[in-house]
């Protein structure tokens, strides 16, 4: 008889970082390192090609451009979704000064170009300080956020006018790591629901030169790290290796 699954179970009891495999995937939480160029749901589609699990979901969407930690919940463990969704997130990213885009990242159309050569390190620090703490953030129009029951990016594809909603988020830390010409690397710890694309866009607005994200990687969800995550290929190889 199957043991009932308790929602307040210790997550670590059902969490399997690489290279540990569960005996069964019916009540399993897996950290996966999402590659660039695919959607979060594409990762689930790939997992379903070699895992016989009917229920599967992820806790926290990553943009196609982004890489990094994606928490995959399987079977009865999907009941733990909310416990992951509200955990803080940590990202490492690179923005490009001098160009704003309509998607706030490198996949979009350039909407503004300005010379960023006059921006110094102290300017970066002053702009950064304006975004630490509780802030109001505008959601990207090109996003999966729903308005009127429909995702915004679908409205944008049809050429409809979209007024992106605002949300209150918390930036716990915002560290400037490095600058190479127009590219600025940074690390952010933030509340769930924060858009790093929006943060980069608004950062560029404050500096007066525009900016967009060119690289984005999620390194942590709460205390869970991408350093212990599976790659899709690595997981598939491990399962084949044990004859599952």
N, CA and C of each residue as an Amber inpcrd file, in Angstrom:
protein
   732
   0.8470000  -1.1970000   0.0000000   0.0000000   0.0000000   0.0000000
   0.8860000   1.2530000   0.0000000   0.5430000   2.2130000  -0.8580000
   1.3290000   3.4340000  -0.9660000   1.1770000   4.2970000   0.2770000
   2.2840000   4.7350000   0.8320000   2.2620000   5.5870000   2.0160000
   1.7360000   6.9690000   1.6440000   0.7910000   7.5190000   2.4410000
   0.2720000   8.8530000   2.1240000   1.3700000   9.9010000   2.1920000
   1.2830000  10.8710000   1.2970000   2.3010000  11.9220000   1.2200000
   1.8400000  13.1240000   2.0300000   2.6830000  13.5950000   2.9410000
   2.3420000  14.7040000   3.8230000   2.9310000  15.9930000   3.2670000
   2.1030000  17.0380000   3.1540000   2.5480000  18.2960000   2.5610000
   3.6690000  18.9580000   3.3500000   3.7020000  18.7420000   4.6760000
   4.7350000  19.3890000   5.4790000   5.9460000  18.4700000   5.7040000
   6.1300000  17.5060000   4.8140000   7.2930000  16.6220000   4.8800000
   8.5670000  17.4600000   4.7520000   9.6490000  16.9990000   5.3720000
  10.9500000  17.6450000   5.2120000  11.3700000  17.4970000   3.7490000
  11.5580000  18.6210000   3.0680000  11.8680000  18.5920000   1.6400000
  13.1070000  17.7560000   1.3540000  14.0860000  17.7920000   2.2620000
  15.3250000  17.0570000   2.0270000  15.0980000  15.5440000   1.9620000
  13.9580000  15.0740000   2.4740000  13.6640000  13.6430000   2.4190000
  13.3010000  13.1920000   1.0110000  12.8610000  14.1210000   0.1760000
  12.4350000  13.7600000  -1.1790000  13.2640000  14.4860000  -2.2390000
  14.3290000  15.1440000  -1.8030000  15.1790000  15.9520000  -2.6860000
  16.4070000  15.1350000  -3.0640000  16.6670000  15.0300000  -4.3670000
  17.7520000  14.1750000  -4.8410000  18.7280000  14.9630000  -5.7130000
  19.7500000  15.5620000  -5.0870000  20.7800000  16.2630000  -5.8620000
  21.6670000  15.2570000  -6.5890000  22.2890000  15.7000000  -7.6670000
  23.2230000  14.8260000  -8.3800000  24.3950000  14.4710000  -7.4560000
  24.8650000  13.2270000  -7.4710000  24.4920000  12.1370000  -8.3790000
  23.5410000  11.1200000  -7.7520000  22.7620000  11.5160000  -6.7410000
  21.8830000  10.5910000  -6.0350000  20.5870000  10.3880000  -6.8070000
  20.2190000   9.1220000  -7.0190000  18.9680000   8.8020000  -7.7080000
  17.9770000   8.1750000  -6.7360000  16.6970000   8.5100000  -6.8390000
  15.6850000   7.8570000  -6.0130000  15.3690000   6.4660000  -6.5550000
  14.7830000   5.6280000  -5.7190000  14.3530000   4.3100000  -6.1880000
  13.1820000   4.4480000  -7.1480000  12.3020000   5.3890000  -6.8440000
  11.1560000   5.6690000  -7.6990000  10.9820000   7.1730000  -7.7850000
  10.4250000   7.6480000  -8.8980000  10.2540000   9.0870000  -9.0900000
   8.8450000   9.5550000  -8.7160000   8.0980000   8.7110000  -8.0120000
   6.7140000   9.0470000  -7.6910000   6.5940000  10.1990000  -6.7050000
   7.5940000  10.3940000  -5.8710000   7.5820000  11.4800000  -4.8820000
   8.9860000  12.0720000  -4.8060000   9.3410000  12.7890000  -5.8400000
  10.7270000  13.2120000  -6.0230000  10.8360000  14.6870000  -6.3830000
  11.8400000  15.3400000  -5.7920000  12.2060000  16.7080000  -6.1610000
  13.6320000  16.6640000  -6.7030000  13.8090000  17.1450000  -7.9370000
  15.1220000  17.1240000  -8.5750000  15.5670000  18.5330000  -8.9400000
  16.8040000  18.8970000  -8.6090000  17.3600000  20.1490000  -9.1140000
  17.9480000  19.9020000 -10.5020000  17.5690000  20.7300000 -11.4610000
  18.0560000  20.5770000 -12.8350000  18.6820000  21.8890000 -13.2890000
  19.8030000  21.7910000 -13.9840000  20.4820000  22.9610000 -14.5420000
  19.9480000  23.1920000 -15.9550000  19.0600000  24.1700000 -16.0980000
  18.4480000  24.4430000 -17.4000000  19.4710000  25.0450000 -18.3600000
  19.5600000  24.5030000 -19.5800000  20.4650000  25.1000000 -20.5590000
  19.8400000  26.3250000 -21.2230000  20.6660000  27.0990000 -21.8790000
  20.1820000  28.2750000 -22.6050000  19.4380000  27.8510000 -23.8720000
  18.4230000  28.6260000 -24.2300000  17.7500000  28.4230000 -25.5040000
  16.4900000  27.5970000 -25.4570000  16.1060000  27.1170000 -24.2920000
  14.8600000  26.3570000 -24.1770000  14.0220000  26.9470000 -23.0550000
  12.7250000  26.6940000 -23.1090000  11.8420000  27.1710000 -22.0510000
  11.9070000  26.2130000 -20.8650000  11.3710000  26.6530000 -19.7410000
  11.3310000  25.7870000 -18.5610000  10.4890000  24.5470000 -18.8300000
   9.3880000  24.7230000 -19.5740000   8.5380000  23.5690000 -19.8660000
   9.1940000  22.6350000 -20.8750000  10.0830000  23.1740000 -21.7200000
  10.8400000  22.3050000 -22.6250000  11.6660000  21.2950000 -21.8350000
  12.1850000  21.7200000 -20.6870000  12.9560000  20.8070000 -19.8330000
  12.0670000  19.6580000 -19.3760000  10.8470000  19.9800000 -18.9570000
   9.9070000  18.9380000 -18.5380000   9.5900000  18.0050000 -19.6970000
   9.3910000  18.5550000 -20.8800000   9.1240000  17.7100000 -22.0580000
  10.2630000  16.7170000 -22.2940000  11.4930000  17.1910000 -22.1470000
  12.6450000  16.3070000 -22.3570000  12.7120000  15.2280000 -21.2780000
  12.4160000  15.6080000 -20.0330000  12.4370000  14.6260000 -18.9470000
  11.3880000  13.5420000 -19.1710000  10.2470000  13.9230000 -19.7040000
   9.1690000  12.9560000 -19.9320000   9.5090000  11.9340000 -21.0100000
  10.5180000  12.2190000 -21.8310000  10.8930000  11.2560000 -22.8650000
  11.5990000  10.0320000 -22.2860000  12.1240000  10.1560000 -21.0620000
  12.8020000   8.9930000 -20.4710000  12.4020000   8.7190000 -19.0230000
  11.4830000   9.5060000 -18.4620000  10.9690000   9.2430000 -17.1160000
   9.4850000   8.9140000 -17.1960000   9.1020000   7.7950000 -16.6240000
   7.7010000   7.3810000 -16.6460000   6.9800000   7.9880000 -15.4450000
   6.7730000   9.3030000 -15.5060000   6.1120000  10.0340000 -14.4230000
   4.9570000  10.8300000 -15.0200000   3.7690000  10.6210000 -14.5090000
   2.5970000  11.2900000 -15.0780000   2.5280000  12.7530000 -14.6730000
   2.7150000  13.0350000 -13.3760000   2.6400000  14.4190000 -12.8910000
   4.0400000  14.9890000 -12.7260000   4.2500000  16.1630000 -13.3370000
   5.5590000  16.7940000 -13.2510000   5.3790000  18.2980000 -13.4200000
   6.0760000  19.0870000 -12.6180000   6.0000000  20.5400000 -12.7350000
   7.3030000  21.1700000 -12.2710000   7.4090000  22.4740000 -12.4650000
   8.6150000  23.1820000 -12.0250000   8.2270000  24.3510000 -11.1290000
   9.1250000  24.7100000 -10.2260000   8.8610000  25.7790000  -9.2650000
   9.6870000  27.0030000  -9.6290000   9.1350000  27.8650000 -10.4880000
   9.8300000  29.0960000 -10.8430000  10.3620000  29.0840000 -12.2550000
   9.6930000  29.8050000 -13.1490000  10.0560000  29.8390000 -14.5660000
  11.3740000  30.5730000 -14.7980000  12.1480000  30.0620000 -15.7450000
  13.3270000  30.7580000 -16.2540000  13.0890000  31.1030000 -17.7230000
  13.4870000  32.3090000 -18.1360000  13.3810000  32.7080000 -19.5350000
  14.2360000  31.7930000 -20.4090000  13.8910000  31.6580000 -21.6990000
  14.7300000  30.8590000 -22.6030000  16.1950000  31.2860000 -22.6060000
  16.4570000  32.5960000 -22.5090000  17.8350000  33.0970000 -22.4890000
  18.5960000  32.6380000 -21.2500000  17.8810000  32.4000000 -20.1530000
  18.5070000  32.1210000 -18.8600000  18.9360000  30.6630000 -18.7330000
  19.9220000  30.4540000 -17.8720000  20.3500000  29.1140000 -17.4900000
  20.2330000  29.0020000 -15.9750000  20.4640000  27.7860000 -15.4780000
  20.5590000  27.6450000 -14.0330000  19.4880000  26.8080000 -13.3850000
  19.3510000  27.0050000 -12.0900000  18.5870000  26.1050000 -11.2380000
  17.0910000  26.1430000 -11.5170000  16.5870000  24.9690000 -11.8530000
  15.1580000  24.7520000 -12.0400000  14.7780000  23.5910000 -11.1280000
  13.8430000  23.8140000 -10.2280000  13.3930000  22.7590000  -9.3200000
  12.2500000  22.0050000  -9.9890000  12.4530000  20.7040000 -10.2150000
  11.4480000  19.8560000 -10.8480000  10.7990000  18.9870000  -9.7760000
   9.4720000  19.0180000  -9.7170000   8.7220000  18.2270000  -8.7410000
   7.9330000  17.1560000  -9.4840000   7.9780000  15.9290000  -8.9590000
   7.3740000  14.8010000  -9.6510000   6.4080000  14.0440000  -8.7570000
   5.3470000  13.5420000  -9.3770000   4.3800000  12.7300000  -8.6650000
   3.7650000  13.4660000  -7.4890000   3.7130000  12.8060000  -6.3410000
   3.1080000  13.4090000  -5.1540000   3.8690000  14.6340000  -4.6600000
   5.1340000  14.7490000  -5.0240000   5.9420000  15.8920000  -4.5840000
   5.4850000  17.2030000  -5.2140000   4.6340000  17.1490000  -6.2450000
   4.1000000  18.3920000  -6.8140000   3.2790000  19.1560000  -5.7760000
   2.8670000  18.4790000  -4.7150000   2.1350000  19.1500000  -3.6330000
   3.0170000  20.1210000  -2.8480000   4.3220000  20.0220000  -3.0550000
   5.2580000  20.9110000  -2.3590000   5.5640000  22.1750000  -3.1530000
   4.8990000  22.3490000  -4.2800000   5.1980000  23.4510000  -5.1960000
   5.2570000  24.8020000  -4.4960000   4.2580000  25.1360000  -3.7110000
   4.1840000  26.4590000  -3.0840000   5.3510000  26.7150000  -2.1420000
   5.8670000  25.6740000  -1.5270000   6.9840000  25.8540000  -0.5970000
   8.2470000  26.3060000  -1.3230000   8.3800000  25.9260000  -2.5690000
   9.5220000  26.3770000  -3.3690000   9.2620000  27.7280000  -4.0180000
   8.0310000  27.9600000  -4.4380000   7.7060000  29.1690000  -5.1990000
   8.0030000  30.4380000  -4.4150000   7.8800000  30.3750000  -3.0900000
   8.0350000  31.5780000  -2.2770000   9.4420000  31.7500000  -1.7040000
  10.3530000  30.8620000  -2.0550000  11.7290000  31.0030000  -1.5700000
  12.4470000  32.1170000  -2.3290000  13.3900000  32.8090000  -1.6730000
  14.1770000  33.8350000  -2.3780000  15.0460000  33.2000000  -3.4540000
  15.4070000  34.0080000  -4.4420000  16.2130000  33.5360000  -5.5680000
  17.5180000  34.3360000  -5.6370000  18.5730000  33.6930000  -6.1300000
  19.8480000  34.3730000  -6.3570000  20.2540000  34.1860000  -7.8150000
  20.6850000  35.2920000  -8.4250000  21.0620000  35.2760000  -9.8430000
  22.4300000  35.9160000 -10.0380000  23.1390000  35.4460000 -11.0410000
  24.3060000  36.1390000 -11.5680000  23.9850000  36.4970000 -13.0110000
  24.2530000  37.7490000 -13.3830000  23.8100000  38.2210000 -14.6920000
  24.7820000  39.2390000 -15.2580000  24.6330000  39.4860000 -16.5440000
  25.3840000  40.5370000 -17.2210000  24.4130000  41.3990000 -18.0060000
  24.5150000  42.7120000 -17.8210000  23.7090000  43.6440000 -18.6040000
  24.6250000  44.4390000 -19.5200000  24.0540000  44.9270000 -20.6010000
  24.8080000  45.7460000 -21.5550000  24.2820000  47.1710000 -21.5320000
  25.1380000  48.0930000 -21.1640000  24.7760000  49.5060000 -21.1480000
  24.7320000  50.0660000 -22.5690000  23.8770000  51.0600000 -22.7710000
  23.8470000  51.7790000 -24.0380000  22.7960000  51.3180000 -25.0150000
  22.1150000  50.2110000 -24.7230000  21.0530000  49.7080000 -25.5870000
  19.8870000  49.2170000 -24.7470000  18.6940000  49.7370000 -25.0290000
  17.4680000  49.2190000 -24.4340000  16.7430000  48.4000000 -25.4970000
  16.0650000  47.3320000 -25.0900000  15.3030000  46.5100000 -26.0340000
  13.8710000  46.3560000 -25.5440000  12.9790000  45.9600000 -26.4530000
  11.5670000  45.8490000 -26.0800000  11.2820000  44.6600000 -25.1710000
  12.1650000  43.6670000 -25.1520000  11.9930000  42.5190000 -24.2620000
  12.8570000  42.6230000 -23.0120000  13.6890000  43.6510000 -22.9480000
  14.6360000  43.8890000 -21.8540000  15.7930000  42.8940000 -21.8550000
  15.9100000  42.0790000 -22.9170000  17.0450000  41.1680000 -23.0270000
  17.5670000  41.1610000 -24.4590000  18.5520000  40.3060000 -24.7220000
  19.2300000  40.3130000 -26.0210000  18.3820000  39.7390000 -27.1460000
  17.2550000  39.1040000 -26.8190000  16.3870000  38.5430000 -27.8520000
  15.4760000  39.5870000 -28.4880000  15.4170000  40.7660000 -27.8960000
  14.4540000  41.7700000 -28.3430000  14.9840000  42.7420000 -29.3810000
  14.0830000  43.6140000 -29.8060000  14.4020000  44.6670000 -30.7690000
  14.9520000  45.8770000 -30.0200000  16.0660000  46.4310000 -30.5150000
  16.6670000  47.6050000 -29.8770000  15.7450000  48.8080000 -30.0560000
  15.4020000  49.4420000 -28.9440000  14.5010000  50.5970000 -28.9650000
  15.2190000  51.9120000 -28.6840000  16.4560000  51.8210000 -28.1890000
  17.2040000  53.0340000 -27.8360000  18.6980000  52.7270000 -27.8080000
  19.4900000  53.6450000 -28.3360000  20.9490000  53.5170000 -28.2660000
  21.5510000  54.8190000 -27.7510000  22.4480000  54.6940000 -26.7740000
  23.1610000  55.8590000 -26.2370000  24.5890000  55.4550000 -25.8940000
  25.4610000  56.4210000 -25.8760000  26.8710000  56.1650000 -25.5740000
  27.0600000  56.0220000 -24.0640000  27.5040000  54.8390000 -23.5750000
  27.6720000  54.6390000 -22.1330000  29.0800000  54.9370000 -21.6250000
  29.9460000  55.4650000 -22.4870000  31.3530000  55.6230000 -22.1080000
  31.5540000  56.5950000 -20.9520000  30.6020000  57.4930000 -20.7470000
  30.7340000  58.4580000 -19.6590000  30.2940000  57.9330000 -18.3090000
  29.7910000  56.7050000 -18.2660000  29.3290000  56.1070000 -17.0090000
  30.5160000  55.4930000 -16.2760000  30.7820000  55.9820000 -15.0640000
  31.8820000  55.4640000 -14.2570000  31.4050000  54.4980000 -13.1890000
  32.3490000  53.9320000 -12.4500000  32.0090000  52.9450000 -11.4170000
  31.1330000  53.5530000 -10.3270000  31.4290000  54.7810000  -9.9340000
  30.6170000  55.4230000  -8.8980000  29.1820000  55.6290000  -9.3730000
  29.0080000  55.8890000 -10.6640000  27.6550000  56.0100000 -11.2200000
  26.9060000  54.6890000 -11.0880000  27.6030000  53.5920000 -11.3480000
  26.9830000  52.2700000 -11.2140000  26.5470000  52.0110000  -9.7750000
  27.4000000  52.3720000  -8.8240000  27.0790000  52.1360000  -7.4160000
  25.9040000  52.9860000  -6.9580000  25.8630000  54.2380000  -7.4070000
  24.7380000  55.1020000  -7.0230000  23.4260000  54.5810000  -7.6080000
  23.4730000  54.1350000  -8.8540000  22.2670000  53.5790000  -9.4730000
  21.8450000  52.2990000  -8.7670000  22.8090000  51.4480000  -8.4570000
  22.5100000  50.2040000  -7.7520000  21.7980000  50.4570000  -6.4340000
  22.2700000  51.4310000  -5.6770000  21.7110000  51.6990000  -4.3540000
  20.2280000  52.0530000  -4.4090000  19.7660000  52.5510000  -5.5380000
  18.3530000  52.9100000  -5.6750000  17.4500000  51.6870000  -5.7860000
  18.0580000  50.5270000  -6.0110000  17.2540000  49.3210000  -6.2130000
  17.3680000  48.3140000  -5.0740000  18.0800000  48.6570000  -4.0250000
  18.2140000  47.7460000  -2.8900000  17.0910000  48.0130000  -1.8970000
  16.4290000  46.9330000  -1.4640000  15.3080000  47.0760000  -0.5430000
  13.9980000  46.7410000  -1.2290000  12.9120000  47.2670000  -0.7010000
  11.5820000  47.0410000  -1.2690000  11.3480000  48.0580000  -2.3790000
  11.0770000  47.5710000  -3.5920000  10.9090000  48.4580000  -4.7390000
   9.6620000  48.0780000  -5.5280000   9.1870000  49.0240000  -6.3200000
   8.1090000  48.7470000  -7.2620000   8.7350000  48.4560000  -8.6210000
   8.3220000  47.3650000  -9.2300000   8.9220000  46.9330000 -10.4830000
   7.8460000  46.7530000 -11.5460000   8.1550000  47.1790000 -12.7740000
   7.2400000  46.9820000 -13.8970000   7.5690000  45.6530000 -14.5680000
   6.5680000  44.8010000 -14.7110000   6.7470000  43.5100000 -15.3610000
   7.0170000  43.7040000 -16.8510000   7.9240000  42.9450000 -17.4600000
   8.1310000  43.0530000 -18.9040000   6.8550000  42.7180000 -19.6720000
   6.5830000  43.4820000 -20.7300000   5.4150000  43.1780000 -21.5650000
   5.5780000  41.8100000 -22.2250000   6.8160000  41.4830000 -22.5930000
   7.1050000  40.1540000 -23.1270000   7.4030000  39.2250000 -21.9540000
   6.3550000  38.6880000 -21.3520000   6.5170000  37.7980000 -20.2040000
   5.3290000  36.8550000 -20.1250000   5.4510000  35.8590000 -19.2460000
   4.3910000  34.8650000 -19.0770000   3.3520000  35.2880000 -18.0450000
   3.4780000  36.5030000 -17.5230000   2.4920000  37.0120000 -16.5700000
   1.1290000  37.1090000 -17.2540000   0.0820000  36.7550000 -16.5240000
  -1.2620000  36.7670000 -17.1050000  -1.9970000  38.0680000 -16.8080000
  -2.7270000  38.5410000 -17.7980000  -3.6450000  39.6700000 -17.6620000
  -4.9330000  39.2750000 -18.3670000  -6.0510000  39.3190000 -17.6350000
  -7.3130000  38.8990000 -18.2290000  -7.3200000  37.4370000 -18.6160000
  -6.5840000  36.6220000 -17.8650000  -6.5510000  35.1890000 -18.1210000
  -5.6460000  34.7650000 -19.2570000  -4.8870000  35.7070000 -19.8380000
  -4.0140000  35.3760000 -20.9670000  -2.6120000  35.9140000 -20.7150000
  -1.6200000  35.1760000 -21.1460000  -0.2370000  35.5910000 -20.9490000
   0.0860000  36.7950000 -21.8210000   0.8630000  37.7190000 -21.2420000
   1.1440000  38.9820000 -21.9250000   1.8520000  38.7790000 -23.2570000
   2.7720000  37.8210000 -23.3240000   3.5330000  37.6650000 -24.5690000
   2.6370000  37.2670000 -25.7360000   1.5210000  36.5970000 -25.4540000
   0.5920000  36.2410000 -26.5320000  -0.1230000  37.4720000 -27.0710000
  -0.4670000  38.3860000 -26.1860000  -1.0620000  39.6450000 -26.6250000
  -0.0670000  40.4440000 -27.4580000   1.1910000  40.4530000 -27.0260000
   2.2240000  41.1850000 -27.7510000   2.4210000  40.6100000 -29.1510000
   2.3770000  39.2950000 -29.2680000   2.5480000  38.6580000 -30.5760000
   1.4370000  39.0560000 -31.5450000   0.2560000  39.3350000 -31.0150000
  -0.8580000  39.7530000 -31.8730000  -0.8290000  41.2460000 -32.1550000
   0.1390000  41.9350000 -31.5710000   0.2460000  43.3690000 -31.7950000
  -0.6930000  44.1950000 -30.9450000  -1.2530000  43.5920000 -29.8950000
  -2.1690000  44.3190000 -29.0200000  -1.3910000  45.2320000 -28.0720000
  -2.0310000  46.3080000 -27.6700000  -1.4080000  47.2020000 -26.6930000
  -1.4700000  46.5610000 -25.3150000  -0.3480000  46.5480000 -24.6420000
  -0.2480000  45.9140000 -23.3310000   0.2630000  46.9250000 -22.3160000
  -0.4400000  47.0210000 -21.1990000   0.0300000  47.8380000 -20.0800000
   0.5230000  46.8680000 -19.0070000   1.8330000  46.6810000 -18.8980000
   2.3600000  45.6980000 -17.9510000   2.0140000  46.0710000 -16.5110000
   1.6660000  45.0820000 -15.7030000   1.3680000  45.3610000 -14.3010000
   2.6220000  45.6780000 -13.5060000   2.4280000  46.3620000 -12.3970000
   3.5250000  46.6310000 -11.4720000   3.4270000  45.6680000 -10.2970000
   4.5530000  45.4110000  -9.6810000   4.5530000  44.5440000  -8.5030000
   5.6020000  45.0360000  -7.5070000   5.3800000  44.7020000  -6.2600000
   6.3220000  45.0460000  -5.2010000   7.2370000  43.8450000  -4.9670000
   8.5420000  44.0800000  -5.0650000   9.5280000  43.0160000  -4.8550000
  10.6020000  43.5210000  -3.8900000  11.3960000  42.6060000  -3.3970000
  12.4770000  42.9630000  -2.4750000  13.8200000  42.5300000  -3.0470000
  14.7280000  43.4860000  -3.1770000  16.1020000  43.1920000  -3.5810000
  16.9390000  43.1550000  -2.3110000  17.3200000  41.9660000  -1.8760000
  18.0560000  41.8080000  -0.6200000  19.5150000  42.2410000  -0.7620000
  20.0920000  41.9500000  -1.8930000  21.4660000  42.3940000  -2.1590000
  21.6480000  42.5680000  -3.6590000  22.5280000  43.5060000  -4.0300000
  22.7770000  43.8350000  -5.4380000  24.2510000  44.2150000  -5.5140000
  25.0710000  43.2860000  -6.0060000  26.5230000  43.4800000  -6.0200000
  27.0320000  43.6330000  -7.4490000  27.7410000  44.7200000  -7.7110000
  28.4040000  44.8970000  -9.0000000  29.6910000  44.0740000  -8.9760000
  29.8250000  43.1230000  -9.8800000  30.9660000  42.2120000  -9.8690000
  32.1080000  42.6670000 -10.7640000  31.7770000  43.1010000 -11.9690000
  32.8230000  43.4160000 -12.9410000  32.2310000  44.2530000 -14.0700000
  33.0830000  45.0820000 -14.6640000  32.6810000  45.8070000 -15.8650000
  33.7300000  45.6240000 -16.9490000  33.2710000  45.2460000 -18.1320000
  34.1240000  45.1700000 -19.3130000  33.4540000  45.9730000 -20.4180000
  33.9910000  47.1590000 -20.6540000  33.4220000  48.0630000 -21.6550000
  31.9580000  48.3680000 -21.2990000  31.0080000  47.9820000 -22.1490000
  29.6010000  48.2910000 -21.8750000  28.9110000  47.2070000 -21.0560000
  29.5890000  46.0950000 -20.8010000  28.9690000  44.9750000 -20.0970000
  29.2870000  45.0220000 -18.6040000  28.2380000  44.9180000 -17.8030000
  28.3590000  44.9680000 -16.3470000  27.8220000  43.6630000 -15.7660000
  28.6660000  42.9260000 -15.0650000  28.2480000  41.6980000 -14.4040000
  27.8500000  42.0080000 -12.9640000  26.8020000  41.3470000 -12.4960000
  26.3040000  41.6140000 -11.1460000  25.6450000  40.3770000 -10.5640000
  25.4560000  40.3790000  -9.2520000  24.7650000  39.3070000  -8.5410000
  23.6450000  39.9170000  -7.7170000  22.4980000  39.2520000  -7.7260000
  21.3200000  39.7600000  -7.0220000  20.6770000  38.6430000  -6.2200000
  20.3460000  38.9280000  -4.9680000  19.4710000  38.0600000  -4.1810000
  18.1610000  38.8010000  -4.0170000  17.0630000  38.1470000  -4.3560000
  15.7880000  38.8630000  -4.4220000  14.6210000  37.9670000  -4.0180000
  13.4930000  38.5990000  -3.8200000  12.2830000  37.8650000  -3.4870000
  11.7440000  37.1550000  -4.7200000  10.9150000  36.1610000  -4.4850000
  10.2480000  35.4670000  -5.5750000   9.4020000  36.4560000  -6.3690000
   9.3620000  36.2890000  -7.6840000   8.5680000  37.1800000  -8.5250000
   9.3330000  38.3440000  -9.1110000  10.6040000  38.4880000  -8.7420000
  11.4310000  39.5740000  -9.2790000  11.8610000  39.2460000 -10.7050000
  11.7490000  40.2220000 -11.5880000  12.2540000  40.0720000 -12.9560000
  13.6150000  40.7510000 -13.0620000  14.6560000  39.9670000 -13.3100000
  15.9950000  40.5360000 -13.4680000  16.0700000  41.3500000 -14.7580000
  15.3080000  40.9710000 -15.7580000  15.2350000  41.7720000 -16.9880000
  14.7420000  43.1810000 -16.6900000  13.6980000  43.2780000 -15.8810000
  13.1590000  44.5940000 -15.5180000  14.1630000  45.3810000 -14.6980000
  14.8560000  44.6890000 -13.8010000  15.8670000  45.3480000 -12.9780000
  16.9520000  45.9690000 -13.8630000  17.4150000  45.2190000 -14.8600000
  18.4440000  45.7280000 -15.7670000  17.9280000  46.9000000 -16.5890000
  16.7010000  46.7900000 -17.0770000  16.1040000  47.8560000 -17.8850000
  15.9870000  49.1500000 -17.0820000  15.4790000  49.0380000 -15.8620000
  15.2830000  50.2230000 -15.0320000  16.6230000  50.7820000 -14.5410000
  17.5940000  49.9120000 -14.3430000  18.9540000  50.3390000 -13.9930000
  19.5130000  51.2270000 -15.1080000  19.3230000  50.7980000 -16.3490000
  19.7730000  51.5940000 -17.4900000  19.0480000  52.9130000 -17.6110000
  17.7560000  52.9210000 -17.2470000  16.9890000  54.1690000 -17.2770000
  17.5320000  55.1660000 -16.2660000  17.8500000  54.6910000 -15.0700000
  18.3960000  55.5640000 -14.0320000  19.7260000  56.1660000 -14.4850000
  20.5340000  55.3810000 -15.1830000  21.8190000  55.8730000 -15.6810000
  21.6660000  56.7650000 -16.9100000  20.4930000  56.7200000 -17.5300000
  20.2240000  57.5720000 -18.6800000  20.7760000  57.0750000 -20.0000000
  21.2030000  55.8000000 -20.0470000  21.7800000  55.2740000 -21.2900000
  21.0920000  54.0040000 -21.7830000  20.1460000  53.4960000 -21.0030000
  19.4860000  52.2480000 -21.3760000  20.3570000  51.0390000 -21.0750000
  19.7190000  49.8750000 -20.9440000  20.4500000  48.6310000 -20.6880000
  19.5270000  47.4490000 -20.9420000  20.1320000  46.3130000 -21.2180000
  19.3610000  45.0760000 -21.3460000  20.2250000  43.8990000 -20.8980000
  19.5740000  42.8020000 -20.5610000  20.2580000  41.5960000 -20.0990000
  20.8420000  40.8320000 -21.2880000  22.1060000  40.4280000 -21.1620000
  22.7170000  39.5900000 -22.1940000  23.0580000  38.1930000 -21.6650000
  23.0960000  38.0450000 -20.3500000  23.3610000  36.7400000 -19.7540000
  22.6950000  36.6870000 -18.3890000  22.0670000  35.5310000 -18.0800000
  21.3500000  35.3980000 -16.8120000  21.4270000  33.9500000 -16.3420000
  21.8290000  33.7770000 -15.0940000  21.9260000  32.4350000 -14.5170000
  21.3960000  32.4430000 -13.0900000  20.4650000  31.5330000 -12.8040000
  19.9600000  31.3930000 -11.4320000  20.8450000  30.3890000 -10.6990000
  21.4390000  30.8490000  -9.6190000  22.3840000  30.0090000  -8.8810000
  21.7850000  29.3660000  -7.6400000  20.7590000  29.9990000  -7.0560000
  20.1510000  29.4570000  -5.8350000  18.6430000  29.7130000  -5.8110000
  17.9290000  28.7750000  -5.2100000  16.5380000  28.9630000  -4.7930000
  16.5260000  28.6150000  -3.3160000  16.3880000  29.6200000  -2.4630000
  16.5760000  29.3860000  -1.0400000  17.9910000  28.8760000  -0.7990000
  18.1010000  27.7570000  -0.0780000  19.4110000  27.1590000   0.1920000
  19.8150000  26.1250000  -0.8580000  18.9790000  25.9290000  -1.8570000
  19.2590000  24.9270000  -2.8850000  20.1180000  25.5540000  -3.9830000
  21.2010000  24.8730000  -4.3510000  22.2080000  25.4440000  -5.2440000
  22.2670000  24.7260000  -6.5920000  22.5740000  25.4890000  -7.6230000
  22.7580000  24.9000000  -8.9540000  23.9770000  23.9870000  -8.9780000
  24.8790000  24.1480000  -8.0240000  26.0750000  23.3030000  -7.9740000
  25.7440000  21.8380000  -7.7110000  24.5430000  21.5610000  -7.1980000
  24.1410000  20.1860000  -6.9320000  23.0840000  19.7070000  -7.9250000
  22.9150000  20.4510000  -9.0150000  21.8600000  20.1390000  -9.9790000
  22.3090000  19.1190000 -11.0240000  21.3220000  18.3890000 -11.5350000
  21.5220000  17.4920000 -12.6610000  21.4660000  18.2780000 -13.9700000
  22.2120000  17.8320000 -14.9650000  21.8860000  18.2190000 -16.3330000
  20.8920000  17.1830000 -16.8480000  20.1080000  17.5510000 -17.8390000
  19.1550000  16.5890000 -18.3950000  19.8990000  15.3820000 -18.9510000
  20.9950000  15.6370000 -19.6510000  21.7700000  14.5470000 -20.2450000
  22.3880000  13.6560000 -19.1680000  22.8880000  14.2890000 -18.0900000
  23.4910000  13.5270000 -17.0080000  22.4890000  12.6390000 -16.2950000
  21.2770000  13.1430000 -16.1020000  20.2230000  12.3620000 -15.4610000
  19.8380000  11.1720000 -16.3330000  19.6740000  11.4220000 -17.6250000
  19.3080000  10.3420000 -18.5380000  20.3770000   9.2520000 -18.5530000
  21.6330000   9.6570000 -18.5650000  22.7380000   8.6930000 -18.5740000
  22.7650000   7.8810000 -17.2830000  22.5170000   8.5460000 -16.1450000
  22.5280000   7.8530000 -14.8530000  21.4130000   6.8170000 -14.7750000
  20.2460000   7.1620000 -15.2950000  19.1100000   6.2360000 -15.2640000
  19.3800000   5.0330000 -16.1640000  19.9270000   5.2990000 -17.3350000
  20.2720000   4.1900000 -18.2320000  21.3420000   3.3050000 -17.6110000
  22.2630000   3.9320000 -16.8710000  23.3600000   3.1900000 -16.2700000
  22.9250000   2.2090000 -15.2010000  21.8340000   2.5030000 -14.5310000
  21.3560000   1.5720000 -13.4980000  20.2870000   0.6280000 -14.0470000
  19.9450000   0.8060000 -15.3290000  18.9770000  -0.0820000 -15.9590000
  17.5510000   0.2230000 -15.6170000  17.2650000   1.5180000 -15.2480000
  15.8920000   1.8850000 -14.8820000  15.0480000   2.0570000 -16.1280000
